[in-house]
Amino acid sequence: MEAEPKSYIGRKSCGCIAFVCVNTPGQKMEVARTVAKALRDGLTIELVETEYVRQNFKRCPHRESKT
């Protein structure tokens, strides 16, 4: 059985996950471009197990109100 690829996550300053990109084999350049954009957007990037994303990627309760 082939191992599941890891995922890059981007955290906002509040610590919540705001970005996910699966590190898909064969898509090295696209993954690099996507992660670079997240860095430029000010997110802190981490490489984690994809299962971690499934368990922890939720709506940010710290979102600013749009009213």
N, C-alpha and C positions, 0 to 999 in steps of 0.2 A: 504494500500500500504506500502510495506516494504521500509525503508530508505536505500539509497545507501550507501555502506561502504565508509569510508574516505580513503585517500591515503597518504602514506609517500612520500615525495619528498626529494631529496638530491641536495643541491646547491653547485656549485663550488665557488672558492674564488671571481670570478667576479660577483657572484649573480645569474647566469643563472642556470636553472634546468637541471641537468645532469642525474637524476635517479628518477624513479617512481615505487612504489610498492603499489598495492591496498591492503588494510587491509581486506583481505577476511576471513569471518567467517569460522571456521573449519580448517584454515591453519596457526594457531598461530606460530608454530615452524618454518615453512618455511619462513613466513614473518619476524620473529625475526632473522633468519640466514641471510636473504637477506639484511635487514636493518643494521645488524652488519657489514657485508662486506662493505657496502657503507660508514659506519663510519670509518672503517679501511682504506678505500681508501681516506679519508680526506674530505669527503663531510659533510656539515652541514645539519642535518635532521630536517624536519618539518612535522607535521601531518595537512593535509588540506582537504577541501571538494574536492571530485573528480571532480566536475564542475570547480574548480579553475585550476586543471591540464589541462582540456580540453581547457580552455581559455588562458593559459599561457605557456604551454610546446612547445617551438619552438627551432629551431636550434640556437646554441650559436654563436653570431656574433664575439665573442672574441677568437674563436678557433685559435690555432697557425697554421700558414701555414706549410704544409708538404714539401715545396720546399727549 
